[in-house]
Amino acid sequence: MENVNKTIIEMKESHSGMRFLIIMAALVIIIAGINLAQSIVVLFLVSFFMAILATPPVLWLRSKHIPSGFAVFIVMSVMIIILLLISAQIGSSFGNFSDELPLLLAKIREQIIKLSMFLTSNGIVAPRHVLLEYVNSEAVMELITNALTGFSSVLSNLILILLSVTFILLEVPSFPIKLRSILGDPEQAFPQFTIFLINMKRYMVIKTIINIIAAIIIGIWMYILGVPYPVLWGFLAFLLHYIPNIGSVLAAIPPVLLALVELGMGSAFLVILGNIVVGFIVGNVVEPRLMGRQLGLSTLVVFLSLIFWGSILGLVGAILCIPLTMTMKFAFENIESTQWIAVLLGPEDQTAPLSIESEKDNVE
Protein backbone atom coordinates (compact mmCIF):
# COMPACT_ATOMS: atom_id res chain seq x y z
CA MET A 1 0.00 0.00 0.00
CA GLU A 2 2.84 2.36 0.86
CA ASN A 3 4.47 1.63 -2.50
CA VAL A 4 1.21 2.45 -4.29
CA ASN A 5 0.85 5.78 -2.45
CA LYS A 6 4.48 6.60 -3.17
CA THR A 7 3.97 5.86 -6.86
CA ILE A 8 0.85 8.09 -6.96
CA ILE A 9 2.74 10.97 -5.31
CA GLU A 10 5.61 10.60 -7.78
CA MET A 11 3.15 10.60 -10.69
CA LYS A 12 1.50 13.79 -9.37
CA GLU A 13 4.87 15.48 -8.98
CA SER A 14 5.88 14.41 -12.47
CA HIS A 15 2.56 15.69 -13.83
CA SER A 16 3.04 19.04 -12.08
CA GLY A 17 6.57 19.37 -13.45
CA MET A 18 5.42 18.53 -16.98
CA ARG A 19 2.55 21.02 -16.70
CA PHE A 20 4.98 23.74 -15.60
CA LEU A 21 7.27 23.03 -18.58
CA ILE A 22 4.32 23.13 -20.98
CA ILE A 23 3.13 26.46 -19.55
CA MET A 24 6.63 27.95 -19.85
CA ALA A 25 6.97 26.70 -23.43
CA ALA A 26 3.57 28.21 -24.27
CA LEU A 27 4.63 31.55 -22.78
CA VAL A 28 7.81 31.56 -24.86
CA ILE A 29 5.77 30.86 -28.02
CA ILE A 30 3.26 33.62 -27.15
CA ILE A 31 6.02 36.17 -26.46
CA ALA A 32 7.77 35.27 -29.74
CA GLY A 33 4.46 35.59 -31.60
CA ILE A 34 3.79 39.02 -30.07
CA ASN A 35 7.27 40.14 -31.07
CA LEU A 36 6.79 38.94 -34.65
CA ALA A 37 3.37 40.60 -34.89
CA GLN A 38 4.65 43.76 -33.22
CA SER A 39 3.16 46.21 -35.73
CA ILE A 40 -0.34 44.75 -35.42
CA VAL A 41 -0.17 44.46 -31.62
CA VAL A 42 1.10 48.05 -31.30
CA LEU A 43 -1.73 49.27 -33.53
CA PHE A 44 -4.28 47.50 -31.36
CA LEU A 45 -2.75 48.69 -28.06
CA VAL A 46 -2.52 52.33 -29.16
CA SER A 47 -6.14 52.20 -30.33
CA PHE A 48 -7.32 50.60 -27.10
CA PHE A 49 -5.58 53.06 -24.79
CA MET A 50 -6.62 56.06 -26.88
CA ALA A 51 -10.17 54.76 -26.50
CA ILE A 52 -9.68 54.69 -22.72
CA LEU A 53 -8.65 58.36 -22.83
CA ALA A 54 -11.63 59.23 -25.02
CA THR A 55 -14.20 57.35 -22.93
CA PRO A 56 -14.66 59.95 -20.11
CA PRO A 57 -15.64 62.82 -22.45
CA VAL A 58 -17.96 60.50 -24.40
CA LEU A 59 -19.69 59.41 -21.19
CA TRP A 60 -19.91 63.04 -20.04
CA LEU A 61 -21.58 64.06 -23.29
CA ARG A 62 -24.00 61.14 -22.99
CA SER A 63 -24.86 62.28 -19.46
CA LYS A 64 -25.93 65.59 -21.06
CA HIS A 65 -28.48 63.62 -23.13
CA ILE A 66 -26.42 63.77 -26.33
CA PRO A 67 -26.91 60.62 -28.51
CA SER A 68 -24.07 58.12 -28.28
CA GLY A 69 -23.12 58.30 -31.96
CA PHE A 70 -23.04 62.10 -31.98
CA ALA A 71 -21.00 62.14 -28.74
CA VAL A 72 -18.42 59.84 -30.31
CA PHE A 73 -18.36 62.04 -33.42
CA ILE A 74 -17.69 65.19 -31.35
CA VAL A 75 -14.90 63.57 -29.31
CA MET A 76 -13.24 62.03 -32.36
CA SER A 77 -13.40 65.35 -34.26
CA VAL A 78 -11.65 67.13 -31.39
CA MET A 79 -9.07 64.32 -31.17
CA ILE A 80 -8.35 64.50 -34.91
CA ILE A 81 -7.88 68.28 -34.80
CA ILE A 82 -5.48 67.98 -31.85
CA LEU A 83 -3.48 65.21 -33.53
CA LEU A 84 -3.23 67.16 -36.79
CA LEU A 85 -1.98 70.27 -34.98
CA ILE A 86 0.56 68.23 -33.00
CA SER A 87 1.72 66.35 -36.10
CA ALA A 88 2.24 69.59 -38.02
CA GLN A 89 4.28 71.22 -35.26
CA ILE A 90 6.31 68.16 -34.33
CA GLY A 91 6.87 67.08 -37.92
CA SER A 92 8.39 70.44 -38.84
CA SER A 93 10.65 70.56 -35.76
CA PHE A 94 11.70 66.93 -36.13
CA GLY A 95 12.54 67.40 -39.81
CA ASN A 96 14.77 70.40 -39.07
CA PHE A 97 16.40 68.60 -36.15
CA SER A 98 17.16 65.54 -38.29
CA ASP A 99 18.73 67.72 -40.98
CA GLU A 100 21.00 69.44 -38.46
CA LEU A 101 21.85 66.29 -36.49
CA PRO A 102 25.21 65.58 -38.25
CA LEU A 103 26.36 69.17 -37.57
CA LEU A 104 25.23 68.95 -33.94
CA LEU A 105 27.10 65.67 -33.44
CA ALA A 106 30.25 67.23 -34.91
CA LYS A 107 29.95 70.15 -32.46
CA ILE A 108 29.51 67.72 -29.54
CA ARG A 109 32.67 65.87 -30.59
CA GLU A 110 34.53 69.19 -30.63
CA GLN A 111 33.32 69.95 -27.11
CA ILE A 112 34.50 66.54 -25.91
CA ILE A 113 37.94 67.10 -27.48
CA LYS A 114 38.19 70.52 -25.80
CA LEU A 115 37.22 68.91 -22.49
CA SER A 116 39.97 66.30 -22.94
CA MET A 117 42.55 69.02 -23.66
CA PHE A 118 41.40 71.03 -20.62
CA LEU A 119 41.66 68.03 -18.29
CA THR A 120 45.07 67.06 -19.68
CA SER A 121 46.41 70.59 -19.21
CA ASN A 122 45.38 70.39 -15.56
CA GLY A 123 47.21 67.12 -14.96
CA ILE A 124 44.19 64.82 -15.32
CA VAL A 125 44.79 61.97 -17.74
CA ALA A 126 41.74 61.83 -20.02
CA PRO A 127 42.58 60.57 -23.53
CA ARG A 128 40.14 61.90 -26.08
CA HIS A 129 39.42 58.46 -27.58
CA VAL A 130 38.32 57.26 -24.12
CA LEU A 131 35.96 60.21 -23.67
CA LEU A 132 34.60 59.81 -27.20
CA GLU A 133 33.98 56.13 -26.49
CA TYR A 134 32.24 56.50 -23.13
CA VAL A 135 30.52 59.84 -23.75
CA ASN A 136 28.75 58.47 -26.81
CA SER A 137 26.54 61.36 -27.84
CA GLU A 138 25.91 59.81 -31.26
CA ALA A 139 24.24 56.80 -29.68
CA VAL A 140 22.07 59.01 -27.47
CA MET A 141 20.93 61.28 -30.29
CA GLU A 142 20.32 58.33 -32.62
CA LEU A 143 18.32 56.60 -29.88
CA ILE A 144 16.03 59.62 -29.51
CA THR A 145 15.78 59.99 -33.29
CA ASN A 146 14.84 56.33 -33.68
CA ALA A 147 12.26 56.69 -30.91
CA LEU A 148 10.62 59.65 -32.63
CA THR A 149 10.82 57.84 -35.97
CA GLY A 150 9.11 54.82 -34.40
CA PHE A 151 6.38 57.06 -33.07
CA SER A 152 6.00 58.60 -36.53
CA SER A 153 5.56 55.11 -37.99
CA VAL A 154 2.72 54.55 -35.54
CA LEU A 155 1.13 57.83 -36.64
CA SER A 156 1.44 56.67 -40.27
CA ASN A 157 -1.39 54.23 -39.42
CA LEU A 158 -3.38 57.11 -37.95
CA ILE A 159 -6.49 56.45 -40.04
CA LEU A 160 -6.66 52.81 -38.92
CA ILE A 161 -6.06 53.84 -35.30
CA LEU A 162 -8.80 56.49 -35.37
CA LEU A 163 -11.26 54.11 -37.01
CA SER A 164 -10.47 51.46 -34.38
CA VAL A 165 -10.95 54.01 -31.58
CA THR A 166 -14.28 55.09 -33.08
CA PHE A 167 -15.65 51.55 -33.24
CA ILE A 168 -14.40 50.76 -29.73
CA LEU A 169 -16.19 53.84 -28.36
CA LEU A 170 -19.38 52.89 -30.18
CA GLU A 171 -19.23 49.43 -28.60
CA VAL A 172 -18.61 50.66 -25.03
CA PRO A 173 -22.31 50.94 -23.98
CA SER A 174 -23.19 47.47 -25.29
CA PHE A 175 -20.17 45.60 -23.91
CA PRO A 176 -21.64 44.84 -20.42
CA ILE A 177 -24.88 43.66 -22.04
CA LYS A 178 -22.99 41.30 -24.35
CA LEU A 179 -20.90 39.99 -21.47
CA ARG A 180 -24.00 39.30 -19.37
CA SER A 181 -25.59 37.54 -22.34
CA ILE A 182 -22.54 35.28 -22.71
CA LEU A 183 -22.68 34.41 -19.00
CA GLY A 184 -26.43 33.80 -19.19
CA ASP A 185 -27.27 36.12 -16.28
CA PRO A 186 -28.92 39.46 -17.17
CA GLU A 187 -28.40 40.72 -13.60
CA GLN A 188 -24.72 39.74 -13.36
CA ALA A 189 -22.41 42.41 -11.92
CA PHE A 190 -18.67 42.56 -12.43
CA PRO A 191 -17.28 44.27 -9.33
CA GLN A 192 -13.61 43.35 -9.76
CA PHE A 193 -13.65 44.15 -13.48
CA THR A 194 -15.38 47.47 -12.77
CA ILE A 195 -12.73 48.44 -10.21
CA PHE A 196 -9.99 47.45 -12.67
CA LEU A 197 -11.47 49.58 -15.45
CA ILE A 198 -11.90 52.54 -13.10
CA ASN A 199 -8.27 52.27 -11.95
CA MET A 200 -7.00 51.87 -15.52
CA LYS A 201 -9.01 54.85 -16.76
CA ARG A 202 -7.88 56.94 -13.78
CA TYR A 203 -4.23 56.09 -14.39
CA MET A 204 -4.33 56.86 -18.12
CA VAL A 205 -6.28 60.11 -17.76
CA ILE A 206 -4.30 61.47 -14.80
CA LYS A 207 -0.96 60.43 -16.27
CA THR A 208 -1.80 62.06 -19.60
CA ILE A 209 -2.89 65.33 -17.95
CA ILE A 210 0.26 65.38 -15.79
CA ASN A 211 2.46 64.72 -18.84
CA ILE A 212 0.78 67.51 -20.81
CA ILE A 213 1.40 69.99 -17.99
CA ALA A 214 5.02 68.82 -17.61
CA ALA A 215 5.55 69.07 -21.39
CA ILE A 216 4.18 72.62 -21.50
CA ILE A 217 6.41 73.71 -18.60
CA ILE A 218 9.52 72.14 -20.13
CA GLY A 219 8.72 73.52 -23.59
CA ILE A 220 8.29 77.04 -22.18
CA TRP A 221 11.50 76.68 -20.17
CA MET A 222 13.41 75.61 -23.30
CA TYR A 223 11.97 78.61 -25.17
CA ILE A 224 12.98 81.02 -22.40
CA LEU A 225 16.52 79.63 -22.36
CA GLY A 226 16.74 79.86 -26.14
CA VAL A 227 17.26 76.13 -26.74
CA PRO A 228 16.40 75.30 -30.38
CA TYR A 229 13.24 73.26 -31.11
CA PRO A 230 11.43 73.82 -27.79
CA VAL A 231 8.21 72.31 -29.15
CA LEU A 232 10.04 69.11 -30.03
CA TRP A 233 11.58 68.81 -26.54
CA GLY A 234 8.22 69.49 -24.90
CA PHE A 235 6.60 66.76 -26.97
CA LEU A 236 9.48 64.39 -26.21
CA ALA A 237 8.97 65.08 -22.50
CA PHE A 238 5.25 64.35 -22.83
CA LEU A 239 5.96 61.07 -24.58
CA LEU A 240 8.83 59.79 -22.42
CA HIS A 241 7.29 60.78 -19.07
CA TYR A 242 4.98 57.79 -19.56
CA ILE A 243 8.08 55.61 -19.12
CA PRO A 244 8.56 55.02 -15.38
CA ASN A 245 11.82 55.72 -13.52
CA ILE A 246 13.99 56.72 -16.50
CA GLY A 247 11.62 58.53 -18.86
CA SER A 248 12.29 62.02 -17.53
CA VAL A 249 16.06 61.40 -17.68
CA LEU A 250 15.90 60.24 -21.31
CA ALA A 251 13.78 63.26 -22.24
CA ALA A 252 16.35 65.65 -20.72
CA ILE A 253 19.49 64.32 -22.45
CA PRO A 254 19.01 65.69 -26.02
CA PRO A 255 18.12 69.29 -25.02
CA VAL A 256 21.00 69.31 -22.52
CA LEU A 257 23.49 68.28 -25.21
CA LEU A 258 21.99 70.76 -27.64
CA ALA A 259 22.15 73.59 -25.09
CA LEU A 260 25.75 72.67 -24.29
CA VAL A 261 26.97 73.02 -27.89
CA GLU A 262 24.72 75.93 -28.89
CA LEU A 263 24.48 78.06 -25.74
CA GLY A 264 27.24 76.96 -23.38
CA MET A 265 27.65 75.30 -20.00
CA GLY A 266 25.42 77.75 -18.09
CA SER A 267 22.37 77.15 -20.25
CA ALA A 268 22.96 73.38 -20.18
CA PHE A 269 23.01 73.52 -16.39
CA LEU A 270 19.72 75.46 -16.37
CA VAL A 271 18.17 72.86 -18.69
CA ILE A 272 19.24 70.11 -16.30
CA LEU A 273 17.91 72.07 -13.34
CA GLY A 274 14.53 72.64 -14.98
CA ASN A 275 14.11 68.97 -15.88
CA ILE A 276 15.15 67.88 -12.38
CA VAL A 277 12.63 70.21 -10.74
CA VAL A 278 9.79 69.13 -13.04
CA GLY A 279 10.68 65.44 -12.70
CA PHE A 280 10.92 65.66 -8.90
CA ILE A 281 7.61 67.49 -8.51
CA VAL A 282 5.80 65.14 -10.89
CA GLY A 283 7.31 61.91 -9.57
CA ASN A 284 7.37 62.66 -5.85
CA VAL A 285 4.55 65.13 -5.23
CA VAL A 286 1.87 65.22 -7.92
CA GLU A 287 1.59 61.58 -9.01
CA PRO A 288 1.63 60.01 -5.50
CA ARG A 289 -1.02 62.47 -4.32
CA LEU A 290 -3.33 61.99 -7.32
CA MET A 291 -2.82 58.26 -7.92
CA GLY A 292 -2.23 57.06 -4.36
CA ARG A 293 -1.90 53.30 -4.14
CA GLN A 294 -4.12 52.58 -7.14
CA LEU A 295 -1.15 51.46 -9.22
CA GLY A 296 -0.86 48.27 -7.17
CA LEU A 297 2.60 47.29 -8.46
CA SER A 298 5.90 46.98 -6.67
CA THR A 299 8.80 49.24 -7.69
CA LEU A 300 10.84 46.26 -8.90
CA VAL A 301 7.95 44.99 -11.02
CA VAL A 302 7.53 48.43 -12.61
CA PHE A 303 11.21 48.48 -13.62
CA LEU A 304 11.19 44.87 -14.88
CA SER A 305 7.97 45.50 -16.82
CA LEU A 306 9.68 48.43 -18.53
CA ILE A 307 12.47 46.13 -19.72
CA PHE A 308 10.09 43.30 -20.67
CA TRP A 309 7.49 45.25 -22.65
CA GLY A 310 10.08 47.61 -24.12
CA SER A 311 12.09 44.70 -25.52
CA ILE A 312 8.97 43.11 -27.03
CA LEU A 313 7.05 46.13 -28.36
CA GLY A 314 9.68 48.87 -28.55
CA LEU A 315 8.83 52.45 -27.60
CA VAL A 316 5.08 51.81 -27.35
CA GLY A 317 5.74 48.88 -25.02
CA ALA A 318 7.90 51.06 -22.78
CA ILE A 319 5.24 53.78 -22.70
CA LEU A 320 2.40 51.36 -21.94
CA CYS A 321 4.38 49.01 -19.66
CA ILE A 322 2.43 49.95 -16.51
CA PRO A 323 -1.10 49.57 -18.02
CA LEU A 324 -0.07 46.27 -19.61
CA THR A 325 1.34 44.94 -16.33
CA MET A 326 -1.76 46.12 -14.46
CA THR A 327 -3.84 44.11 -16.95
CA MET A 328 -1.71 41.01 -16.39
CA LYS A 329 -2.00 41.41 -12.62
CA PHE A 330 -5.79 41.68 -12.88
CA ALA A 331 -5.89 38.49 -14.98
CA PHE A 332 -3.72 36.62 -12.46
CA GLU A 333 -5.86 37.83 -9.54
CA ASN A 334 -8.99 36.27 -11.01
CA ILE A 335 -7.51 32.83 -11.72
CA GLU A 336 -7.15 30.76 -8.57
CA SER A 337 -4.04 28.92 -9.70
CA THR A 338 -2.18 32.15 -10.55
CA GLN A 339 -3.19 34.37 -7.64
CA TRP A 340 0.27 33.91 -6.13
CA ILE A 341 1.76 35.64 -9.20
CA ALA A 342 -0.54 38.62 -8.62
CA VAL A 343 0.73 38.79 -5.04
CA LEU A 344 4.33 38.85 -6.29
CA LEU A 345 3.50 41.64 -8.74
CA GLY A 346 1.80 43.73 -6.05
CA PRO A 347 3.41 46.12 -3.57
CA GLU A 348 4.89 44.94 -0.29
CA ASP A 349 2.12 46.58 1.78
CA GLN A 350 -0.97 45.10 0.18
CA THR A 351 -4.24 46.21 1.68
CA ALA A 352 -7.79 45.24 0.91
CA PRO A 353 -9.16 46.72 -2.31
CA LEU A 354 -11.55 49.62 -2.11
CA SER A 355 -15.22 49.13 -2.77
CA ILE A 356 -16.73 50.05 -6.11
CA GLU A 357 -18.69 52.89 -4.56
CA SER A 358 -15.58 54.47 -3.05
CA GLU A 359 -13.72 53.99 -6.32
CA LYS A 360 -16.45 55.78 -8.21
CA ASP A 361 -16.55 58.55 -5.64
CA ASN A 362 -12.80 59.04 -6.00
CA VAL A 363 -13.07 59.22 -9.77
CA GLU A 364 -15.79 61.82 -9.51
N, C-alpha and C positions, 0 to 999 in steps of 0.2 A: 504493500500500500504506500509506503514511504517512497519507494522508487517511482511509483506512478505519479504521486504528487510532485516529486522533484522533476520528473519529465515534463509535466504540465507547466510548471513554473518556468522551466528553461524554454519551452515553446512560446510562452507568453512574452518572455524577455526577447527572444529572437524575433517574434512578430513586431514588438515595439521598436526594436532596432531597425528592422527592415522598413517599417512605416516611416521612421524618421529619415532614413536615407532617401526614400521615395519622395517625401515632402521637400527635402533639400534639393533633390534633382529637379523637381517641378519648379521650385523657386528660381533655380539657375536658368531653366528654359524660359520662364516668364520674363525674367530680367533681360535676357538676351533678346527675346522677342520685342520687348518695349524699346530697347536700344536700337534695334533694326528698324522699327516703325516709328522712329523718333519724330519725324515731321508730322505724321498723322496724330500721334499722341499729344504733341505740343499744341497742335491746332485745336484739338478737343479740350485740353486743359485751359488754354487761354480763353476759349469760348465759354467754358463753364464758369470760370472765376470772374469773367466780365459780366456774366449773367447774374452772379451773386451780388456784384456791385450795383447792377441796374435794378435789382429786385425791390429794394426799399422805396425808390421814387415811384416805381410802377404801383406798388401797394398803396402808397400815399395818395396817388392820383385816383386809384380805385375807391379809396375811402371817401373821396370827394364826389363820388357818384359819376365818375367818368368811365365810360365803357372800357373793358379790358383791352380790346384791340386798339382803340384810340390812345389809351394810356401808353401802351407799348410803342406805338408810332411816335408819340411825343418824346419819350425817353430816348428812343433810338435816333431820332433826328438830332436831338441835343448832343448825343454821344458822337454821331458822325461829324457834326460841325466842330466839336472839340478836337477830335482826332485829326481832322483835316488841317486845322490851325496849327496843332502841334507838329504834324508831319511837315508842313511847309517851313516852319521856323527851324526845326531840328535838322531837316534835310539840307537846308541852305548852310547852316553852321557846320554840319558834319562834312559836307562836300568841301568847304573851304579849309577845314582843319585837315582833312585827308590830303589835300593838295599841298599844304604847307608842312606836312609831317616830316618828309626827308630833311628839309631845312631846319626844322626844330630839333631833330635828332642830332644833326651836325653841330648845332649850337650847344646842345647838352654835352656832347663829347668834348667840345672845346672847354666848357666849364670844368669838366672832370680833369682834363689835362692841366688846366690852370691850378686846380686844387692840389693835384699831385706835385706840381712845381713849388707851390707855396709850402706844403708840408715838408718837402725835401729841403727847402732852403732854411727851414726851422729845425732841422736835425731829426725829422720824423721820416723813417723809411716807408715810402708809399709809392711803389712802382706804378706807373700809369696803366700798364697792362693788367695789373691786379685790380685796380679801381674800375677799369672799364669792364672787367669780367664780372665783378661782384655788384657793381652799381649798374645793372643792365637796364638802362632806360629804354632801349629799343624793345625789349621784351614786354616791359610795362605798357608802353604806348601801343604796341601791336596787340596786346591782350585787350585793352580798352577798345581799340578799333575793331577787333574781331567781335567783341561783345555787342557793340553798336551795330555792326554789320549783321550779326545774327538776329538782333531785334528787328532790323530792317527787313530781313527775310521773312520774319513772322508777319510784319505789316504788309508784305507783298501778297499775302493771302487774306487781306483785310475784308474783301467782299464775302468770302466764305465764312470768316469769323463772325461778321456782323449778321449774316443770314442765320448762322447757328445760334447766336445770342437771341435773335428775334424769335425763332421757333421755340427755344428753351423758355423764354419769358411767356410766350403764349400758352405753353403747356403747364406752367406753374400752378394755376388754380385747379387744374384737373388731376394733378399728380396724386394727392391724397385719396381722391375718389377711386382712381385706378388701383392704387395699392390696397385699399379696403376691399375692392372687388376681387382682387387676386386672392386675398386672405379669406374671402367669404364671410366677412363680418362688417356690415355697414356702419356699426357703432365703434369699430376698433380705433383706439387712440395709440399714438406712437410717442410716448413721453421722452424716451431716451433719444430717439431720432430728432424730435423737436428741439430738445436742448442742444444737441450737436449742431443742428442747422443754425440756431440762434447764435451759438458761440462762433461758428464759422463766419456767419454774416457780420457779426460784431468785429471780429478780428480783421476781415478784409476791408470793411468800411473805415474803421478807426485807423488802421495802418495806412490806408490810401490817403486819408485826410492829413494825417501826421506827415507823411512823405511829401505831399503837395506843399504844406507849410514850410517844411525844411528846405525843399527845393527852391521855393520863392526867396527865402532868406539867404540861402547860399548864392543864388543867382544875382540878387541885389548886391550882396557883399562883393562878389567878383566884379560886378559893374562899377562899384564905388572904387575898388582898388585898381581898376583899369586892366584887369586880366582879359585877354581876348576870348571871344566866344562865351560870354557869361550864360547865355541861354542854353548852350550845349552842356555846360557844367551843372547848371541847375537841373536839367533833365536827367543827366547821368546820376546826380544825387537822388532824385526821385526814384529812379529805377533800381539803383544798387542799395538803397536803404531798406528795401524788402529783404535783402540778404542779411541774415542775423550775424552778429559778432564782428564780421569783417567788411560788411558792405560799405559803411561810412568811411573806412580806411581806404578801400579801393577807389571810392568816388573822389577822394581828396588828392590822390597821387598825381593824376595828369595836370590839374590846374596848378598844383604846387611846382611841378617841373617847368610848366609853361611860364609861371610867374618868375621863377628863378632865372630863366634865360632871357626873358623879355623885360623884366622890371627890376631884377636884383634880389639880393638876400632879404632885405627888409620886407618887401611885398610878399615874398614866399613865406616868410615867418607869419605875416598877418593872415595869409590864406590858411596856413596850418592852424593858427589860433581860432579863426572863425569856424573851421570844420570841427575842431575839438569841442568848442563851446556848444555848437548845434548838436553834435553827436552825443555829448554828455547829457544835455538837457532832454533830448528825445529818448535816449536809452535808459536813463536813470531817474527821470522825473516824470515826463509826460506819459510814456507807454506803461510803466508800472501802475500809475494812478488810474489810467483809463481802462486798461485791460485786466488789472488785478491778477488773479490766479486762473483766469479762464483759459490760458494757453494749455495748461495741464501737461507740460512736457519738461523733463529734466534738462539742465544746461548741457550735459554731455550728449543727450539724444538730439538736441537742436543742432549741435556742431556736427555730429555724425550724419544727421539727415542732410545737412548742407553738402557734405562730401558725397553721400550716396546719390541723392537726386541730381546734384550738379554733374556727376560723372555719367549719369544715364541720359539726362535730358538737356544738358548744357545750361545756358544762362537761364532759360525759363524754369528748369528744374531747381536751380539755386534760388531763384526768386520765390517760387511756390513751395519750397521745401517744408516750411512749417504747416501750411494747409494740407499738403499731401500726407505728412506724418500724423497730423491730427485725424485725418480720415482713416489711416491705418490703425491708429489707436482705438478709434471708435469701433471699427470692425472687430478687432481683437477682444474688446470689452464685451461684445455681444455674442461671442462664441465661447462656450464653457471651457473647451479644451485649450483655448489660447488666451484666457484671461490673465494668466501669469505674465504673458508678453506685454499686455497693456500695463500691468503693474510696473514692469521694468522700464517702460517708456515714460511713465508718469514721474512727477517730482517726488523728492524724498518725503516731504510732508504732505501726504495725500489725505484730504478731508472729504467728507461726504458731499456729493454733488448737490447743487442748489435745486430747489423745486422749479417746475416750469413757470409757475406764477411769478416767483422772484426773478427768474431769468427775464421774463417778458417785461417786468417792471423796470429792471435795470436797462434793458434796451430802450424803453421809452424814455 
